[in-house]
Amino acid sequence: MLRSPLPGDPPPPPGLGLLITAPDAPATPDHGWWRDAVIYQVYVRSFQDSDGDGIGDLAGVRTRLPYLKRLGVDGVWLNPFYVSPQHDHGYDVADYCAVDPLYGTLDDFDDLVEDCRLLGLKLILDIVPNHCSSEHPWFRAALAGAPGSPERAPFHFADGRGEHGELPPNNWRAMFGGPAWSRVRESDGSWGQWYLHLFTPEQPDLNWRDPAVAAEFERVLRFWLDRGADGFRIDVAAGLYKHPELPDSPDPEADERTRDSVNPLAWNQPEVHDVWRHWRAICEEYTARDGRDRLLVGEASVPTPAEQAAYVRPDELHQAFFFHLLHAPWDAAHFHRVIDEAVQDIAATGSTVTWVLNNHDQVRTTTRFAAADELSGGVRARAAALLMLALPGAAYLYQGEELGLPEVDDLPDHLITDPIFQRTGSRVGIRDGCRIPLPWSGLESPFGFSPAGAKEPWLPQPAHFAAHTAERVLADTGSAWHLYRDALHLRRVLPQLGEGTLRWLDTPPGVLAFVRGEGLLCAVNFGDGPALAPVDGEPLLASGPCPPGILPAGTTAWWARDGRSF
Ligand code: GLC
């Protein structure tokens, strides 16, 4: 789909000539906008602190919207900002319809909606339906209620095994380490039943077989849609339903070991699809009123792209993150295979693939793709980004990737806040390193993240962030920021990009090349040495310097032709 240039868009790069065509008038004001949208993920806690407490907030996000507009994204996804004791930084929600005072107020949210509307940015919220906080009023009531009482129905309470119920009801393990069950004290002080939590004990799993749970989430969706949200990123979207008998798992360590959704009794139960059909119907109801598509994007971690496709059938979620690309090593054959699988399986549903390389749970690509040195990681991360932005479908960016930020992997143990560390005692998989507050300007911490005189940022920013401030990368036309901005601009004006077909070209091992809509060629050199460029002529855009006829190591380049096919 070709999007219209927006007011304030910079002029197209010179030399594009006939490649830029006039936009078609859409059938409804923005029907299907999400099919090839690029959404920027804001981890609110680490984006911009406006009140000086060292923690990012909604008013801070608002001040940076012009920056995001300038970058050229279509919208913003905000990580949870609801009332929460913050055991998992907001993924433990105690009140789904209120803003945590750490992050501001409902008025701040309303202001943000208004500014997003003015700037033409979509606003996507994060909804957490698999579990709530142990401080949610429902869970407090459940603890006060008796075994078998209606107060316990919204959760999974069960008697323990063993002579005195001293063993958990089954052998499931939690994603963040330890058993997936915790035992409660009943109101008389004696040890009692156990409750299920697939993450931390402070995140009790909700029981979606209780109709009150579905009704409550419908209320929550409508609350935020009525306030102007354009859609939701759905946390743990393959969760929600568990096997009704909660039997032992044949591979109890699976979830804990891989932190992926592989306990088939706890994840991906068929009933979950009915929830997404219902939520889609709610979104369609709002679209019918004003012609604006609402978006549901799921974090549906399921083993295969084919299983993932079930989540984006036409009456279910619009999008589901395609994590197989995010888990891919820097390897041409691997990238080729997962891209093919995604395009084929998801296209069969009529939806588009939703690509992602970074998010708040993963080691940043600059570090993930590093070979012997950080530098090659940065080079490859840029190449991977330019590859992703050439693929057919939608894409999500994570804050800071446009600044070329590396993972911070040397935080001292006592500063680590990730519950994974507390629960496992291991640094494997901890997520603080990709959540360090953003550097905006200046030469030392807080790098413009907080106002003058503020408390220290909630996680320390290393001195080397000085090389990655927004101020610095904006001033350097060879920076990652300008690459992202140029690529996003070209996606907006070139009909070959965004939704559409992909045709692979024959290439030597270690190089991938594909053609989009005939007029645009993207090639990537995954190797350690230079390769021959697949076409002559200067690239339209490249992730690094490209001498004539050469595609250097760790480089992606786009070439465009008007009217002629590659
Ligand atoms: C999702 C979130 C992650 C969170 C977990 C539990 O995987 O992305 O940050 O810890 O769900 O809600």
Boltz pocket constraint, residues with backbone or C-beta under 6 A from the ligand:
constraints:
  - pocket:
      binder: B
      contacts: [[A, 88], [A, 91], [A, 92], [A, 128], [A, 199], [A, 235], [A, 236], [A, 299], [A, 360], [A, 361]]
      max_distance: 6.0
